[in-house]
Amino acid sequence: MSADGFASGPPPGARADWTIDQNWAAYTPAEHQVWMTLYERQAALLPGRACDAFLHGLDALDLHRGGIPEFERINEELRRLTGWSVVAVPGLVPDDVFFDHLANRRFPAGRFIRKPDELDYLQEPDVFHDVFGHVPMLTDPIFADYMQAYGEGGLRALGQGQLHNLARLYWYTVEFGLMETAQGLRIYGAGIVSSRSESIFALDDPSPNRIGFDLERLMRTPYRIDDFQQVYFVIPSLEALRETTLQDFGAIYERLKQAEDVAIDAVLPTDKVHTHGTQAYAAAGGRFAKS
């Protein structure tokens, strides 16, 4: 939930770190029902699709009870498991604020929830995307360490002009990552697990490329913000993701400055290819071409 281009400080009512009160008591029955509808739909779909770490986290946090979760309730268990907590923010926050929260094991989450007619597509992340999609993975100690390291790396990268490359790492792992398991490919990215349609598309559709995780190759690859992805990167394990990214990115950034971007639909000779996609969905115009 980071964004650049903020010209001033926090909005009225927000603290210096951009946090606000969740004000859980203000949610309406209709808003709680939207959460329940989304939760029940995804909970029925994700077994056999989401990775074990996500499903275990979903159970541990009991996100089904009482509609939209109260952050303080789930924080008690989250802190016990990995030392993380969820903090409410008014929307997108500046990059430095976002990175600082992650570096200190705080996950910034929006508190609003989508309308009933927006169940399948929302431009700005809401509380369902942020809490259902992201927070279960933060119960896993390995992924929790990765997220903290990402925040620390973001703070270091702020003055190096490479945030666009670092943003791609977040996008293709935290938001839209796939994992290789003995049972087949599984989802761990929040942007997929919180979306019914992309939970199906990411694993089943012949259109996208599914490429083995390679840090520098990934950081050279643009992404789609308004539609299904044309490429998904597949990690071999959470341990491998953490270990690959627990390094000084300084030398990587220097190499990336001399390297061109990789086309979003490209398959390189050096890629480990899980699926060489048809790209038919993107060629047909994507979301806006669907009938």
PENORWO-V461487 format. One record per pair of residues at least 12 apart in sequence whose ideal C-beta (glycine too) atoms are under 6 Angstrom apart, sorted by sequence separation. I is the first residue (numbers start at 1). J is the second residue. If there is no record, write none. Layout:
i = (I	I)
j = (J	J)
//
This chain:
i = (114	177	61	113	176	112	113	175	265	71	93	110	175	176	218	61	110	111	175	176	110	185	87	89	110	211	213	84	85	86	87	109	208	83	109	208	209	210	211	212	213	86	88	208	208	210	39	201	215	198	202	36	35	35	230	32	230	32	220	222	234	27	220	221	220	222	105	102	24	172	103	22	102	103	169	168	99	103	171	230	176	84	165	178	180	99	99	134	178	179	180	133	81	209	82	227	84	133	211	212	227	133	172	69	82	132	210	129	210	22	19	20	209	208	19	20	207	18	207	206	207	207	207	18	14	58	11	18	34	57	60	57	31	34	54	57	54	53	6	3	22	38	1	4	162	165	2	160	143	146	2	142	146	142	145	149	142	1	1	51	54	51	50	51	49	50	49	45	49	41)
j = (126	189	74	126	189	126	127	189	279	86	108	125	190	191	233	77	126	127	191	192	127	203	106	108	130	231	233	105	106	107	108	130	229	105	131	230	231	232	233	234	235	109	111	231	232	234	64	228	244	228	232	67	67	68	264	67	265	68	259	261	274	68	261	262	262	264	148	147	70	218	151	71	151	152	219	219	151	155	223	282	229	138	219	232	234	154	155	190	234	235	236	190	139	267	141	286	144	193	271	272	287	194	233	131	144	194	274	194	275	88	87	88	277	277	89	90	277	89	278	278	279	280	281	93	90	136	90	97	113	136	139	137	113	116	136	139	137	140	94	92	111	128	92	95	253	256	95	253	238	241	98	238	242	239	242	246	242	108	125	179	188	186	187	188	187	193	199	199	203	196)
//
